[in-house]
Amino acid sequence: MFEDTYRIPAGERRTIGPFLGKTRVAYFSMEIALHPDMHTYSGGLGVLAGDTARSAGDLELPMVFVTLVSSQGYLRQTLDDSGWQDSTPDPWSPEQFASPLRAKIALPINGREVWIQPWLHVLRSPIGHDLPVILLDTDLPENDPRDREITHHLYGGGSEYRLRQEIVLGIGGLRLLSALGFSRINTYHMNEGHAALLALDLLRRYPRPPDQIRDLDLKYDVGPVRDMCIFTTHTPIEAGHDAFSYDLVEELLPNYIEPDQLHLLCGQDKLNMTRLALTLSGFVNGVAQRHARTTREMFPGYRIRAITNGVHLPTWAHPAFARLYNEHYPSWGLEPEALTQADQLPGTLIWDAHAEAREDLIRMVAEHCGVELDPTRPIIGYARRMTSYKRPELLFTDLERLRAINRRYPFQVVLAGKAHHRDDEGKRHIQNIYGHMRELADEIPVAFIPNYEAGVASKLVPGVDVWLNTPVPPMEASGTSGMKAALNGVLNLSVLDGWWIEACLDGVNGWAIGEDSGNGAARACAEDLYAKLEQAVLPLFHTDRDAWIRMMKQAICKIAPVFNSQRMMQRYASEAYMPLTRT
């Protein structure tokens, strides 16, 4: 679980020197989840980056991670009595977790010199080695007030603000690594398209001889850049790919690169960051097998491989399960395959560990929501970004049907999740859920935990009995919360999308909702959800505890050894970070 060991002890200053000579790979991500009190993440993309860093440390990979300091965080969610979300800044104190470094660089943006200072956060692996994380900060007295705010708000503002951030991350981050003395980096891994401008900055260093250029040709040699760049895309939705008007690009980066060259690299209409990264990367991957297939359909002509995401098991195991695994499988943190034997554990030990996790969740719900959960009823959990394609209200499609199911097999529900501050439709989903809660209050306990973040997730995910996921397929790129649930013996009840297609053995280690049709028919999906709850999930919990525990064991031993970030990073190291393997 997350620990306060990431805080800097009083009086200690950390330096970059020990990392300079050995680092070969730089990983760029707009967000990264390192500690609940470091508000440098918004959701799954950042949590994945944090787990990536932890496994890189465990495996002693020679990496540095680069992100924005996001000193005002993503958003702090407060909900009024109707459930309407109010979003306020969520500031944190970098000096408690990071040391300012003396190197600075200046970057021209919109005709002004923007200075960038790095902070160093050292991520310490108890089984590996220290790993550097560079946090980029423009809140400096020498900057114009408008530029001091560039690294304040994660995903804040409009297109101009976002492009400024991506200039700082991609171009500024690349140049700061050089200024800091990282002279031996030969691989740049872009986690999503936000950092794609680093590849463009690299390209400008490789002009082609004039006598080799014909009309409509690129004036730069893409070969060396592709040899250095790795791109992981996470977004199967067209609207989720950042695209900026060329007028805005020219306004913020005047004379940076010839417009005709941008059109060749990024598309004729707009600077599409995903297309830029695809064009300039020698290795491209999606984050699940189905997601890679979907991405190939969106961007035909590119070779897009699949490396399915994973989670960092020691971080996401509830302390009760961590103690159990430590006692029986001491190497499980570094060698997750040890958990293939978890089905041999006595059922009483599995259930006792789960009961401890449930108690922690029941206590948290009482403290945060004032809702008293019933320890005898199964708990269905749902927590993710509140947006329409994830269908957060699918469970509540037919309240009368829910009541009828509950009369036969009582259950309770715990939900959580933030809507983006500009997503009014997502906010309405939360407000509607509050309405459903009120309508069901006399029969079905339902709680919504506000301000969902990693600290809440560390109790919510392992504390439920069933983990529900209901996206419109194929819009779930991967989804990792269900992996965390399975590690703790929680059974997934999920639409066949993202990673779950690869893991699901229906009725063995969890349950599938609906057919893998990809048509997203909500009513049919809801009907199948209700049928699974009434005919399989809830009867098993209430009438055959031994069979339920056998499924818990199968969830652990068939999912955790595969869907973990150790396996994921070993694949990146062997397939993407070693240039000879890319051909």
Secondary structure by P-SEA (a helix, b strand, c coil): cccccccccccbbbbcccccccccbbbbbccccccccccccccaaaaaaaaaaaaaaaacccbbbbbbccccccbbbbbcccbbbbbbbbcccccccbbbbcbbbbbbcccbbbbbbbbbbbbbbccbbbbbbbbbbcccccccccccccccccccccaaaaaaaaaaaaaaaaaaaaaaccccccbbbbcccccaaaaaaaaaaccccccccccccccccaaaaaacbbbbbcccccccbbbbbaaaaaaaccccccaaaaaaccccccccaaaaaaacccbbbcccaaaaaaaaaaccccbbbbbcccccccccccaaaaaaaaacccccccccccccccccccaaaaaaaaaaaaaaaaaaaaacccbbbbccbbbbbbbcccccccccccccccaaaaaaaaaaccbbbbbbbccccccaaaaaaaaaaaaaaaaacccbbbbbbccccccccccccccccbbbbbccccccccccaaaaaaaacbbbbcccccccccccccccccccccccccccaaaaaaaaaaaaaaccccccccccaaaaaaaaaaaaaaccccccaaaaaaaaaaccccccccc
